[in-house]
Amino acid sequence: MKKLMTAMIAGVVLSVATLSAPAQADTYKVDPAHAFAMFKVSHFGWSNNWGRFNDVTGSIDFDKADVTKSKVSITIKTASVDTNHDKRDAHLRSPDFFNAKEFPEMKFVSTKIDKTGDKTANVTGNLTLLGVTKPVTLSVTWNKEGPHFRNKDKIHTGFSATGTIKRSDFGMKKFVPAIGDTITLFLDVEAIKQ
Amino acid sequence: MPFTQTPEFQSGILPFLIALVGAAVLRLVGGQRGWLPVALVLPIGFLATYWAVEGIAAFPPVASKQKVFYLAAGAGLAGLMLHLARAGAKTTIAVGIGWAVVALIWLSERQIAGADTTLIATLVALAAASGIVFATLTSAGRAPQPTGTESTGAASSGMGALQPGIALMVAAFAAGLISLQGAFIGMAQLSVAVGALLGGFLLVAWIIYLRRGATIPFGPLGVLGLGGSWLACVYVMVLFAGQVNVWALALLLATFLLVPLAARLPSARPGVVGRGLQTILFGAVVALPAIAAAIWVLATAAESSGY
């Protein structure tokens, strides 16, 4: 009887402990083939020049129970800048702009997430560009999660995000304001659950 | 875009006027004995031009082109101290090489940790080339004499003081063009600005030479203060601008190597015309490698497009 009581109490304690344990965040790895980091910038006020980065990697620790506990880390190779113009791209890689040889990567690491809606949040993090780290906030929408139609074991999740930065804040001052100081960012990222 | 924000003004007119007016004022104030070093206008002019082209450099500097400002300031300060100490040629060259080594290590500190052999070889080559540039600029004519005793002719005798300036000027203009073709406008502007500074300075120096047969010394302020500033720009072009034709830049070394040869050209006949012709002849000879480098990059450049 005494042993049975001990076992029952242990079982109850274990169950309570399990129920109270915080939900673990799921880790997702960014799918480079479906990661799009794009930007637009004013060109003398005549139009917006658009560009993208072709090498985007990263990881997302996504806690669906409490999204504020999630973490995002995105790395972009600066030499992958692409504005559909070879000479302009060469100039963008030069020390006048992204200085790709000296700073081969730019990185965004989240520090705070504020939920703004059912599937939306403001993700604040540190953007390190040209060796300078500044806080940046992105408006993020969680689009959808589900298994891939060909491989049910592969769970995909997708996000869209926008934000703005001032490039001069990071020391990229060339031709400001003729080439706009404000850069508008657009990210669409799919990540695969690990 | 306001005219004062155009590259033509920032890299051409502004530095030219700073050097022309500054040199003339310092020469007049300092008098014939030159107690004020006229060449002081060169490193100051470079720093002012840097501010116009790149804005105020971040402190502490993060990127290499921000470090150029502080390297130039350091070179200018070293030049001034050497001038005040009345340092001789060997000391000036040794300090120059020491500055170059420190500059190269600082500029490449992020990459140097990887101990890439290509990078190490590049740094060694740049340091060696800098030694040649400093040695040539210092030795052209005669060793720098800080007090500018041009009236005695013993120090900055004759055309000697013009020779280093002319060599550096043609090299700077050519390097600016090479950098521009290599899609690196910032250092192109600063390199052209070095040429423009020297244009203004040498105009004053040349007028004095034509009239008196002796002129303003280049001295450590010119050698280190402006020569070092220009070399800092070249280091950044070579190390971080992947599209710049580094072999065309290497060809510019011949400009400096030609200085002793060009200096041996027959001495000018007495008089303004003779001195004028000799200056032009010297300039034409040392400009040959710079012209060749310019033709090379223009001939191999992709079709330009205004984007």
Interface residues (C-beta under 8 A of the other chain):
Chain A: H85 D86 K87 R88 A90 H91 R93 S94 P95 D96 N99 A100 K101 E102 F103 L130 G131 V132 G171 K173 K174 A178
Chain B: M1 E54 G55 A58 V62 A63 S64 K65 Q66 R110 Q111 G182 A183 F184 I185 G186 M187 V236 L239 F240 A241 G242 Q243 A302 S304 S305 Y307
